Amino acid sequence: MTLTANKRAFMEKLSDSKGVISALAFDQRGALKKMMAKHQTEEPTVAQIEELKSLVSEELTKYASSILLDPEYGLPAVQVKDENAGLLLAYEKTGYDASTPGRLPDCLVEWSAKRLKEQGADAVKFLLYYDVDGDEYINLQKQAYMERIGSECKAEDIPFYLEILSYDETIEDNASPEFAKVKPRKVIEAMKVFSDERFGVDVLKVEVPVNMNYVEGFATGEVVYTKEEAAEFFRQQEAATDLPYIYLSAGVSSKLFQDTLVFAAEAGAKFNGVLCGRATWAGSVEVYIKEGKEAAREWLRTEGFKNIDDLNKVLETTATPWTEKA
């Protein structure tokens, strides 16, 4: 991996003093609306979404190396983040068009890498749904789309963080044991594809290669992988790329995510940090809706702080500096 001087400076802004990326993810839009709607009868308002994002940013970026936000609702949160925290901005539309096959990627049409950079972004993040075993022509379109974004980021001399979410066109439920059996291949092979330098990716944001709820010793029900099988998949993931890669929390509990990082490191995964979202702040949503802004602030200062502090302590002993790869 070779970084320009500008990209390296941006990467340093996004990571801690040791070169580990301990980033807070709050670019959720559709998922956040659903979380909020569970606790109120009316549709969540733009003002509510912006206020909650700002609260999380203001209270928790003191303890994170950077924050990932979206330019649709997250720009007010940019203004109140800690000045030492780096900023990633999302470039993709939320979700995907379910009326067309293939979960095709789509940029926010009024944004560009240049415009995101002008808003203070230290990196551009794009989320891509990818099924390595899916339709060849659909995957070709996705690859070409990532090449465009990589070229944009290269032109702006800003890091490109690619988030890959695996799925299977023939399996509806990603939480099912059926998907758990194919997930390692989906995650690992997609990482291999987008590690090619033609895509211009600087950091991969990826899932862990197994569903930990089906790992021996972690599972409460059906076991899909023994501990050793799971550990081997983490080793295969490590071997799949020369790029820095960071883990997403995928909505699991903060405890399970922390335990997963320990397991990954013990297996030999040299991951370079996390972009952790709901595992850190999810509990604040219900408090905000039911009890208001100041109650949510208090939750973030106590429970939210504990979640991120516990995660940072785990990262100290498990994560590897990205500088070892660049």
Secondary structure, DSSP 8 states (H G I E B T S, - for coil): ----HHHHHHHHHHS-TTS-EEEEE---SHHHHHHHHTT-SS---HHHHHHHHHHHHHHHTTSSSEEEE-TTT-HHHHHHS-TTSEEEEE-B-SS--TTSTT----B-TT--HHHHHHTT-SEEEEEEEE-TTS-HHHHHHHHHHHHHHHHHHHHHT--EEEEEEE-BTTBS-TTSHHHHHHHHHHHHHHHHHHTSGGG--SEEEE--SS-GGGBTTT-SS---B-HHHHHHHHHHHHHT-SS-EEEE-TT--HHHHHHHHHHHHHHT----EEEE-HHHHTHHHHHHHHH-HHHHHHHIIIIIHHHHHHHHHHHHHH---GGGG-
